[in-house]
């Protein structure tokens, strides 16, 4: 029996009045929790890298090629718990919902020439790893000034997550009719509740082309900045602590203090203020939209 200082494991178990079997079960349990989180992290990365096109079998084989031996049932369970299972078009056709729920909209964002705020909003979702769980962040960004105007954190990818971010953006900006809302083709943004909110505020839905993340590059760039400059530099114990740090980063640093090269090394707040001053109270100029072969 190995020694711990001058006492063996057997003697320590006797003194603590626990069984050796229970002690070793405890050790195995902590290592299993760490292993589970490592596998979950790898699964999340693979799914995001492949734009939600991989099912659990492809994820399993990708993990095996990386030297992580896993069972397909375990991967299916993890992906189901984290809402990462690929959505198939056959499944969408079988569900009897209004036709808006599966409609794909034209990409309007790359046809708009911006001249002021509240003309094109971009939306996206990313995942963030905490100590013992994964959470998700939905954001709304004004493409003219790169300003984050709405965001929401949650523990699942249901449509309520981006809907909260949208409602927050609407409350903050009170947009005029005709704002283009651009997103990917995720089922959250094509849900009936989300589209109904867009219609109620006379916003125009716009969606990226399949397998083309560059169509939403502005939002992708912000999420990359958030992770590199805030998320990866800290360790967050729970969702509440993360929410405080994300709010601090977005509201007090990114929007007000961080200089953007795309804005001539000005902050989003300064860029919008200069645009408002240039209008001299006459209101924002209208955006122009062009159509042609893309």
BABA-259302 format. One record per residue: chain; residue number from 1; z, x, y of N, C-alpha, C in turn. Coordinates in steps of 0.02 Angstrom, whole numbers, padded with zeros to 5 digits, m for minus. Layout:
 cadena num   n_up n_east n_north  ca_up ca_east ca_north   c_up c_east c_north
      A NUM      Z      X       Y      Z       X        Y      Z      X       Y
...
REM end
This chain:
 cadena num   n_up n_east n_north  ca_up ca_east ca_north   c_up c_east c_north
      A   1  00000  00042  m00060  00000   00000    00000  00000  00044   00062
      A   2 m00047  00034   00112 m00049   00077    00171  00013  00067   00214
      A   3  00031  00121   00249  00091   00120    00290  00073  00104   00363
      A   4  00118  00068   00397  00113   00056    00468  00174  00088   00500
      A   5  00167  00149   00526  00226   00187    00546  00263  00209   00483
      A   6  00325  00189   00475  00364   00206    00416  00371  00146   00369
      A   7  00338  00090   00385  00344   00030    00345  00277  00012   00314
      A   8  00279 m00010   00252  00218  m00034    00220  00205 m00106   00241
      A   9  00144 m00129   00229  00127  m00199    00244  00171 m00246   00204
      A  10  00185 m00227   00141  00228  m00269    00098  00297 m00277   00129
      A  11  00326 m00220   00153  00393  m00223    00182  00394 m00263   00247
      A  12  00342 m00255   00289  00339  m00292    00351  00333 m00367   00338
      A  13  00295 m00386   00287  00289  m00457    00270  00356 m00485   00246
      A  14  00394 m00443   00210  00460  m00466    00188  00507 m00476   00247
      A  15  00505 m00430   00295  00548  m00436    00354  00528 m00496   00397
      A  16  00464 m00510   00402  00440  m00566    00443  00441 m00631   00405
      A  17  00457 m00628   00340  00461  m00687    00297  00393 m00723   00294
      A  18  00341 m00684   00285  00274  m00713    00275  00245 m00681   00213
      A  19  00195 m00714   00184  00164  m00687    00123  00110 m00637   00142
      A  20  00097 m00590   00096  00043  m00543    00108 m00024 m00579   00111
      A  21 m00033 m00630   00070 m00096  m00668    00070 m00108 m00701   00139
      A  22 m00054 m00729   00168 m00060  m00759    00234 m00076 m00708   00287
      A  23 m00047 m00648   00282 m00061  m00594    00329 m00135 m00575   00328
      A  24 m00162 m00567   00268 m00232  m00547    00262 m00280 m00603   00282
      A  25 m00259 m00665   00270 m00299  m00722    00294 m00303 m00722   00370
      A  26 m00248 m00705   00402 m00247  m00701    00475 m00295 m00647   00500
      A  27 m00295 m00589   00468 m00341  m00536    00488 m00413 m00557   00480
      A  28 m00428 m00589   00423 m00497  m00611    00411 m00517 m00665   00461
      A  29 m00471 m00708   00481 m00487  m00761    00528 m00507 m00735   00596
      A  30 m00472 m00684   00622 m00490  m00657    00688 m00557 m00622   00686
      A  31 m00572 m00586   00632 m00637  m00553    00627 m00694 m00603   00620
      A  32 m00680 m00659   00585 m00732  m00711    00578 m00748 m00743   00645
      A  33 m00698 m00753   00688 m00710  m00783    00754 m00753 m00737   00796
      A  34 m00739 m00672   00793 m00780  m00624    00830 m00852 m00623   00803
      A  35 m00859 m00626   00737 m00925  m00626    00706 m00964 m00689   00726
      A  36 m00929 m00747   00728 m00962  m00809    00747 m00988 m00806   00818
      A  37 m00949 m00779   00864 m00971  m00774    00933 m01030 m00726   00940
      A  38 m01030 m00671   00902 m01085  m00624    00905 m01150 m00657   00880
      A  39 m01145 m00695   00826 m01204  m00730    00800 m01227 m00783   00849
      A  40 m01181 m00821   00878 m01200  m00872    00928 m01236 m00840   00987
      A  41 m01212 m00783   01009 m01243  m00748    01065 m01314 m00727   01048
      A  42 m01324 m00701   00986 m01390  m00680    00965 m01437 m00740   00958
      A  43 m01412 m00796   00933 m01452  m00856    00926 m01474 m00882   00995
      A  44 m01428 m00884   01042 m01444  m00905    01110 m01499 m00862   01140
      A  45 m01493 m00796   01131 m01543  m00750    01160 m01611 m00761   01129
      A  46 m01615 m00770   01063 m01679  m00780    01029 m01712 m00846   01052
      A  47 m01672 m00899   01057 m01699  m00964    01077 m01727 m00961   01148
      A  48 m01689 m00929   01194 m01712  m00924    01263 m01773 m00880   01268
      A  49 m01774 m00824   01233 m01832  m00779    01234 m01896 m00815   01212
      A  50 m01889 m00860   01166 m01947  m00895    01138 m01957 m00965   01168
      A  51 m01922 m00978   01225 m01933  m01040    01264 m01922 m01102   01222
      A  52 m01870 m01103   01180 m01851  m01162    01141 m01905 m01183   01090
      A  53 m01950 m01136   01072 m02002  m01154    01023 m01982 m01137   00951
      A  54 m01930 m01098   00941 m01909  m01078    00874 m01861 m01130   00844
      A  55 m01875 m01149   00782 m01827  m01188    00744 m01776 m01143   00710
      A  56 m01730 m01173   00672 m01676  m01133    00643 m01700 m01083   00591
      A  57 m01755 m01099   00555 m01779  m01051    00504 m01809 m00988   00537
      A  58 m01848 m00997   00590 m01876  m00938    00624 m01820 m00897   00657
      A  59 m01770 m00932   00685 m01713  m00895    00713 m01677 m00856   00659
      A  60 m01670 m00886   00599 m01637  m00852    00544 m01675 m00788   00526
      A  61 m01741 m00792   00519 m01780  m00733    00500 m01781 m00681   00556
      A  62 m01780 m00703   00618 m01776  m00655    00673 m01710 m00617   00670
      A  63 m01655 m00652   00655 m01591  m00618    00648 m01591 m00570   00591
      A  64 m01621 m00589   00535 m01623  m00544    00477 m01663 m00481   00492
      A  65 m01717 m00488   00530 m01756  m00428    00548 m01715 m00382   00594
      A  66 m01666 m00410   00628 m01622  m00369    00671 m01561 m00343   00633
      A  67 m01560 m00354   00568 m01506  m00328    00527 m01445 m00371   00524
      A  68 m01452 m00436   00540 m01395  m00482    00537 m01407 m00531   00480
      A  69 m01376 m00522   00423 m01387  m00568    00366 m01351 m00634   00377
      A  70 m01390 m00688   00381 m01362  m00754    00393 m01396 m00805   00348
      A  71 m01362 m00861   00338 m01389  m00916    00299 m01421 m00967   00346
      A  72 m01476 m00999   00323 m01511  m01046    00367 m01468 m01107   00384
      A  73 m01422 m01126   00339 m01379  m01183    00354 m01330 m01167   00411
      A  74 m01307 m01105   00412 m01262  m01085    00466 m01298 m01085   00533
      A  75 m01359 m01060   00535 m01398  m01059    00597 m01414 m01131   00620
      A  76 m01430 m01174   00573 m01444  m01244    00591 m01382 m01276   00621
      A  77 m01323 m01262   00593 m01261  m01290    00620 m01248 m01264   00691
      A  78 m01256 m01199   00701 m01244  m01170    00767 m01292 m01199   00819
      A  79 m01356 m01204   00801 m01405  m01230    00848 m01394 m01303   00863
      A  80 m01370 m01341   00813 m01355  m01411    00825 m01294 m01419   00871
      A  81 m01243 m01379   00859 m01183  m01382    00901 m01197 m01362   00973
      A  82 m01242 m01314   00983 m01258  m01290    01050 m01320 m01324   01080
      A  83 m01344 m01376   01045 m01402  m01415    01070 m01462 m01370   01082
      A  84 m01478 m01328   01033 m01533  m01280    01039 m01590 m01294   00991
      A  85 m01586 m01348   00953 m01639  m01363    00906 m01704 m01380   00943
      A  86 m01760 m01355   00916 m01824  m01367    00948 m01842 m01441   00945
      A  87 m01871 m01466   00998 m01891  m01536    01002 m01965 m01541   00983
      A  88 m01980 m01581   00933 m02048  m01588    00909 m02080 m01651   00939
      A  89 m02144 m01646   00953 m02180  m01703    00983 m02179 m01763   00937
      A  90 m02181 m01752   00870 m02179  m01809    00824 m02115 m01849   00833
      A  91 m02059 m01813   00844 m01995  m01847    00855 m01997 m01887   00919
      A  92 m02027 m01860   00971 m02031  m01896    01034 m02072 m01960   01028
      A  93 m02125 m01958   00987 m02168  m02017    00980 m02132 m02072   00940
      A  94 m02087 m02052   00895 m02053  m02102    00854 m01999 m02139   00893
      A  95 m01971 m02106   00945 m01919  m02138    00984 m01950 m02188   01032
      A  96 m01929 m02250   01029 m01958  m02301    01072 m01920 m02302   01139
      A  97 m01951 m02267   01187 m01924  m02265    01254 m01981 m02279   01303
      A  98 m01965 m02294   01365 m02018  m02302    01414 m02062 m02240   01417
      A  99 m02126 m02249   01432 m02173  m02194    01427 m02157 m02138   01476
      A 100 m02117 m02151   01528 m02099  m02099    01574 m02058 m02045   01541
      A 101 m02021 m02061   01487 m01975  m02014    01456 m02011 m01955   01425
      A 102 m02074 m01961   01407 m02110  m01906    01375 m02172 m01888   01415
      A 103 m02178 m01912   01476 m02237  m01897    01516 m02233 m01826   01543
      A 104 m02290 m01791   01543 m02296  m01725    01572 m02332 m01731   01638
      A 105 m02303 m01704   01691 m02330  m01712    01758 m02369 m01651   01780
      A 106 m02415 m01661   01826 m02457  m01608    01852 m02415 m01557   01890
      A 107 m02435 m01494   01885 m02400  m01441    01921 m02423 m01443   01995
      A 108 m02380 m01469   02037 m02395  m01475    02109 m02369 m01415   02148
      A 109 m02319 m01381   02122 m02285  m01328    02161 m02333 m01272   02180
      A 110 m02379 m01253   02135 m02423  m01198    02151 m02484 m01220   02191
      A 111 m02484 m01283   02211 m02538  m01308    02255 m02514 m01323   02326
      A 112 m02449 m01311   02338 m02420  m01326    02403 m02414 m01263   02445
      A 113 m02436 m01267   02508 m02425  m01214    02557 m02365 m01234   02598
      A 114 m02310 m01197   02590 m02247  m01216    02622 m02246 m01198   02696
      A 115 m02216 m01243   02735 m02208  m01230    02807 m02137 m01244   02830
      A 116 m02093 m01265   02785 m02025  m01279    02804 m01983 m01300   02744
      A 117 m01918 m01310   02755 m01874  m01331    02700 m01889 m01402   02677
      A 118 m01861 m01421   02620 m01866  m01489    02593 m01938 m01511   02582
      A 119 m01979 m01465   02558 m02047  m01481    02539 m02057 m01473   02464
      A 120 m02031 m01418   02435 m02033  m01408    02363 m01965 m01383   02340
      A 121 m01936 m01420   02293 m01874  m01399    02261 m01890 m01376   02190
      A 122 m01858 m01324   02166 m01867  m01299    02098 m01802 m01306   02060
      A 123 m01807 m01325   01996 m01748  m01336    01955 m01753 m01297   01890
      A 124 m01696 m01274   01865 m01696  m01238    01801 m01625 m01239   01773
      A 125 m01620 m01220   01708 m01557  m01218    01672 m01551 m01152   01635
      A 126 m01491 m01124   01633 m01479  m01064    01594 m01412 m01071   01558
      A 127 m01399 m01026   01510 m01335  m01026    01475 m01294 m00966   01496
      A 128 m01228 m00973   01492 m01181  m00919    01509 m01129 m00915   01453
      A 129 m01116 m00855   01430 m01068  m00845    01376 m00999 m00831   01405
      A 130 m00950 m00871   01383 m00880  m00859    01400 m00847 m00823   01341
      A 131 m00782 m00816   01343 m00747  m00781    01290 m00754 m00816   01223
      A 132 m00747 m00882   01222 m00746  m00918    01158 m00796 m00976   01157
      A 133 m00842 m00981   01204 m00890  m01036    01204 m00949 m01020   01249
      A 134 m01001 m01060   01243 m01058  m01057    01287 m01058 m01117   01333
      A 135 m01076 m01106   01396 m01083  m01161    01444 m01151 m01155   01477
      A 136 m01170 m01206   01514 m01237  m01209    01542 m01235 m01223   01617
      A 137 m01281 m01192   01653 m01285  m01198    01726 m01354 m01226   01745
      A 138 m01354 m01281   01782 m01415  m01310    01810 m01415 m01299   01885
      A 139 m01473 m01279   01912 m01477  m01264    01984 m01538 m01299   02014
      A 140 m01533 m01313   02079 m01589  m01338    02120 m01597 m01289   02178
      A 141 m01659 m01265   02188 m01673  m01214    02238 m01728 m01238   02285
      A 142 m01719 m01228   02350 m01772  m01243    02398 m01820 m01183   02400
      A 143 m01882 m01194   02381 m01929  m01138    02373 m01948 m01106   02440
      A 144 m01940 m01142   02495 m01957  m01113    02560 m01909 m01057   02579
      A 145 m01845 m01069   02572 m01794  m01021    02594 m01757 m00987   02537
      A 146 m01772 m01005   02474 m01737  m00978    02415 m01664 m00999   02415
      A 147 m01645 m01049   02452 m01575  m01070    02456 m01557 m01116   02398
      A 148 m01499 m01104   02366 m01475  m01148    02314 m01442 m01208   02348
      A 149 m01469 m01267   02336 m01445  m01327    02370 m01407 m01374   02324
      A 150 m01407 m01360   02259 m01370  m01400    02211 m01361 m01363   02146
      A 151 m01303 m01371   02115 m01291  m01338    02050 m01236 m01376   02013
      A 152 m01235 m01366   01947 m01187  m01400    01905 m01175 m01360   01842
      A 153 m01112 m01356   01821 m01092  m01322    01759 m01069 m01373   01708
      A 154 m01085 m01361   01644 m01063  m01407    01592 m01063 m01374   01524
      A 155 m01036 m01409   01474 m01030  m01382    01407 m01087 m01403   01361
      A 156 m01135 m01443   01386 m01191  m01464    01344 m01253 m01470   01386
      A 157 m01310 m01480   01353 m01375  m01482    01387 m01401 m01553   01396
      A 158 m01357 m01602   01395 m01380  m01670    01405 m01406 m01680   01476
      A 159 m01444 m01733   01487 m01477  m01744    01552 m01428 m01751   01609
      A 160 m01364 m01767   01595 m01315  m01775    01648 m01303 m01709   01685
      A 161 m01313 m01652   01651 m01301  m01587    01683 m01349 m01576   01741
      A 162 m01416 m01575   01731 m01461  m01566    01788 m01459 m01624   01836
      A 163 m01442 m01684   01812 m01438  m01742    01857 m01382 m01732   01908
      A 164 m01326 m01703   01888 m01272  m01689    01935 m01294 m01638   01988
      A 165 m01332 m01587   01966 m01358  m01538    02014 m01406 m01572   02064
      A 166 m01449 m01617   02039 m01495  m01652    02083 m01459 m01696   02133
      A 167 m01410 m01733   02109 m01373  m01777    02155 m01335 m01737   02207
      A 168 m01311 m01679   02188 m01277  m01636    02236 m01326 m01611   02289
      A 169 m01387 m01592   02267 m01438  m01569    02314 m01458 m01624   02363
      A 170 m01466 m01685   02337 m01485  m01741    02379 m01430 m01756   02430
      A 171 m01367 m01753   02409 m01312  m01765    02456 m01308 m01711   02510
      A 172 m01324 m01649   02491 m01321  m01594    02539 m01378 m01595   02589
      A 173 m01439 m01614   02566 m01499  m01607    02608 m01526 m01672   02637
      A 174 m01510 m01729   02604 m01537  m01793    02626 m01613 m01787   02638
      A 175 m01651 m01774   02585 m01722  m01756    02593 m01765 m01815   02616
      A 176 m01818 m01800   02653 m01866  m01853    02672 m01909 m01872   02612
      A 177 m01945 m01927   02615 m01990  m01945    02560 m02044 m01892   02550
      A 178 m02065 m01884   02488 m02121  m01840    02473 m02103 m01770   02451
      A 179 m02039 m01755   02441 m02019  m01688    02417 m02045 m01679   02346
      A 180 m02076 m01622   02333 m02099  m01605    02265 m02042 m01575   02227
      A 181 m02026 m01604   02169 m01973  m01578    02126 m02006 m01544   02066
      A 182 m01999 m01478   02062 m02033  m01440    02009 m01983 m01416   01957
      A 183 m02002 m01421   01893 m01959  m01399    01838 m02004 m01380   01779
      A 184 m01972 m01358   01724 m02010  m01349    01663 m02017 m01416   01627
      A 185 m02044 m01415   01566 m02056  m01478    01530 m01997 m01496   01484
      A 186 m01937 m01474   01502 m01878  m01490    01462 m01864 m01564   01460
      A 187 m01836 m01587   01404 m01824  m01659    01396 m01772 m01684   01445
      A 188 m01729 m01639   01472 m01681  m01661    01521 m01715 m01685   01585
      A 189 m01768 m01649   01606 m01803  m01667    01667 m01853 m01724   01657
      A 190 m01869 m01739   01594 m01914  m01794    01579 m01876 m01857   01557
      A 191 m01810 m01854   01561 m01770  m01912    01540 m01779 m01970   01589
      A 192 m01767 m02030   01564 m01775  m02090    01606 m01727 m02089   01665
      A 193 m01664 m02067   01654 m01616  m02066    01709 m01636 m02017   01764
      A 194 m01662 m01960   01744 m01681  m01909    01794 m01742 m01932   01834
      A 195 m01791 m01959   01800 m01851  m01982    01835 m01836 m02041   01880
      A 196 m01790 m02084   01859 m01771  m02141    01900 m01739 m02117   01966
      A 197 m01698 m02066   01962 m01667  m02038    02023 m01720 m02010   02069
      A 198 m01770 m01976   02041 m01825  m01950    02083 m01863 m02007   02117
      A 199 m01876 m02061   02080 m01912  m02117    02109 m01871 m02151   02165
      A 200 m01806 m02157   02154 m01764  m02190    02204 m01765 m02153   02270
      A 201 m01774 m02087   02268 m01775  m02048    02330 m01846 m02026   02348
      A 202 m01896 m02059   02317 m01967  m02048    02334 m01987 m01974   02329
      A 203 m01964 m01943   02275 m01981  m01873    02261 m02037 m01871   02209
      A 204 m02079 m01820   02213 m02136  m01813    02169 m02121 m01764   02113
      A 205 m02120 m01785   02050 m02107  m01738    01995 m02165 m01692   01983
      A 206 m02150 m01629   01968 m02199  m01578    01953 m02171 m01536   01896
      A 207 m02215 m01515   01850 m02191  m01477    01792 m02235 m01416   01779
      A 208 m02203 m01364   01754 m02238  m01303    01736 m02284 m01314   01677
      A 209 m02334 m01271   01671 m02377  m01273    01613 m02340 m01247   01552
      A 210 m02359 m01268   01492 m02324  m01245    01431 m02329 m01169   01424
      A 211 m02273 m01139   01405 m02270  m01067    01390 m02288 m01024   01450
      A 212 m02273 m01048   01510 m02290  m01010    01570 m02230 m01008   01617
      A 213 m02182 m00963   01606 m02122  m00961    01648 m02137 m00940   01720
      A 214 m02195 m00909   01732 m02212  m00888    01800 m02221 m00946   01847
      A 215 m02234 m01006   01820 m02241  m01065    01863 m02175 m01082   01899
      A 216 m02119 m01058   01872 m02054  m01071    01903 m02019 m01004   01916
      A 217 m02058 m00956   01939 m02032  m00887    01946 m01977 m00882   01997
      A 218 m01978 m00923   02050 m01927  m00919    02102 m01858 m00936   02074
      A 219 m01855 m00989   02035 m01791  m01008    02005 m01769 m00958   01952
      A 220 m01817 m00934   01912 m01801  m00883    01861 m01773 m00820   01895
      A 221 m01800 m00802   01953 m01777  m00743    01988 m01705 m00751   02011
      A 222 m01687 m00811   02036 m01618  m00822    02056 m01570 m00816   01997
      A 223 m01588 m00847   01940 m01544  m00845    01882 m01534 m00773   01858
      A 224 m01587 m00733   01862 m01581  m00662    01844 m01533 m00626   01892
      A 225 m01540 m00641   01957 m01495  m00611    02006 m01423 m00631   01995
      A 226 m01412 m00695   01981 m01344  m00720    01968 m01312 m00683   01910
      A 227 m01349 m00675   01856 m01320  m00643    01797 m01308 m00568   01808
      A 228 m01356 m00535   01841 m01348  m00463    01851 m01293 m00446   01902
      A 229 m01287 m00486   01954 m01241  m00468    02008 m01173 m00502   02003
      A 230 m01167 m00553   01961 m01102  m00587    01955 m01079 m00595   01883
      A 231 m01120 m00627   01840 m01097  m00646    01773 m01082 m00584   01731
      A 232 m01129 m00536   01729 m01120  m00478    01685 m01066 m00431   01710
      A 233 m01043 m00438   01771 m00992  m00393    01798 m00922 m00419   01790
      A 234 m00914 m00479   01761 m00848  m00508    01754 m00838 m00537   01685
      A 235 m00775 m00552   01669 m00757  m00585    01606 m00720 m00649   01624
      A 236 m00745 m00705   01601 m00718  m00770    01620 m00682 m00802   01561
      A 237 m00621 m00824   01572 m00580  m00852    01518 m00601 m00923   01500
      A 238 m00620 m00962   01551 m00635  m01032    01539 m00686 m01058   01590
      A 239 m00705 m01120   01582 m00755  m01151    01625 m00730 m01156   01697
      A 240 m00667 m01171   01706 m00639  m01179    01774 m00643 m01113   01813
      A 241 m00626 m01058   01781 m00629  m00993    01814 m00701 m00975   01831
      A 242 m00747 m00988   01784 m00817  m00974    01797 m00844 m01016   01855
      A 243 m00824 m01080   01858 m00847  m01124    01912 m00826 m01098   01980
      A 244 m00765 m01072   01985 m00742  m01044    02049 m00784 m00983   02069
      A 245 m00800 m00940   02021 m00838  m00880    02037 m00911 m00897   02053
      A 246 m00940 m00944   02018 m01009  m00964    02032 m01013 m00995   02102
      A 247 m00964 m01037   02119 m00963  m01067    02186 m00957 m01014   02240
      A 248 m00914 m00965   02228 m00906  m00911    02277 m00971 m00872   02285
      A 249 m01005 m00857   02229 m01066  m00818    02232 m01122 m00857   02267
      A 250 m01131 m00920   02250 m01186  m00959    02278 m01174 m00978   02351
      A 251 m01117 m01009   02363 m01105  m01039    02429 m01087 m00988   02482
      A 252 m01051 m00936   02463 m01026  m00889    02513 m01062 m00822   02514
      A 253 m01096 m00804   02460 m01131  m00740    02458 m01207 m00748   02458
      A 254 m01233 m00781   02406 m01306  m00784    02398 m01339 m00821   02456
      A 255 m01314 m00879   02474 m01346  m00919    02527 m01334 m00892   02597
      A 256 m01277 m00857   02608 m01257  m00840    02676 m01258 m00765   02692
      A 257 m01253 m00723   02640 m01246  m00651    02654 m01298 m00607   02621
      A 258 m01324 m00627   02564 m01370  m00584    02527 m01439 m00582   02560
      A 259 m01465 m00523   02574 m01531  m00515    02605 m01585 m00520   02552
      A 260 m01639 m00557   02567 m01693  m00568    02520 m01756 m00533   02545
      A 261 m01785 m00491   02504 m01846  m00456    02524 m01902 m00504   02537
      A 262 m01906 m00560   02499 m01960  m00609    02508 m01953 m00646   02575
      A 263 m01894 m00643   02606 m01882  m00677    02670 m01879 m00627   02728
      A 264 m01908 m00568   02718 m01905  m00518    02771 m01835 m00490   02780
      A 265 m01799 m00484   02725 m01730  m00458    02724 m01685 m00499   02770
      A 266 m01690 m00564   02762 m01644  m00611    02794 m01611 m00654   02740
      A 267 m01556 m00685   02757 m01523  m00730    02710 m01558 m00797   02711
      A 268 m01550 m00837   02659 m01579  m00905    02660 m01555 m00946   02719
      A 269 m01491 m00940   02735 m01464  m00978    02792 m01497 m00957   02857
      A 270 m01505 m00892   02868 m01537  m00867    02928 m01610 m00887   02931
      A 271 m01644 m00885   02874 m01715  m00902    02872 m01726 m00975   02891
      A 272 m01685 m01019   02866 m01691  m01090    02884 m01672 m01102   02957
      A 273 m01621 m01066   02981 m01600  m01075    03051 m01656 m01054   03098
      A 274 m01690 m00999   03083 m01746  m00977    03124 m01803 m01027   03123
      A 275 m01814 m01057   03064 m01868  m01107    03060 m01850 m01169   03100
      A 276 m01788 m01190   03096 m01767  m01249    03135 m01772 m01235   03210
      A 277 m01753 m01175   03231 m01757  m01156    03302 m01829 m01155   03325
      A 278 m01874 m01132   03281 m01945  m01129    03299 m01976 m01197   03308
      A 279 m01948 m01248   03272 m01974  m01316    03279 m01953 m01349   03344
      A 280 m01900 m01321   03378 m01877  m01347    03442 m01860 m01421   03438
      A 281 m01831 m01442   03381 m01808  m01511    03375 m01864 m01560   03361
      A 282 m01925 m01537   03348 m01980  m01583    03336 m01986 m01602   03263
      A 283 m01942 m01574   03219 m01946  m01590    03148 m01987 m01539   03110
      A 284 m01979 m01536   03045 m02016  m01488    03004 m02089 m01507   03000
      A 285 m02132 m01456   03000 m02203  m01468    02991 m02216 m01489   02919
      A 286 m02268 m01528   02910 m02284  m01552    02843 m02315 m01498   02801
      A 287 m02303 m01500   02736 m02335  m01454    02690 m02406 m01476   02678
      A 288 m02448 m01428   02659 m02517  m01443    02641 m02527 m01431   02568
      A 289 m02569 m01472   02536 m02579  m01469    02465 m02654 m01464   02451
      A 290 m02673 m01419   02407 m02743  m01409    02389 m02752 m01421   02315
      A 291 m02811 m01446   02297 m02828  m01458    02228 m02894 m01424   02211
      A 292 m02896 m01396   02152 m02956  m01362    02130 m02947 m01339   02059
      A 293 m02991 m01296   02035 m02986  m01271    01967 m02931 m01218   01965
      A 294 m02884 m01226   01919 m02828  m01180    01912 m02830 m01148   01843
REM end
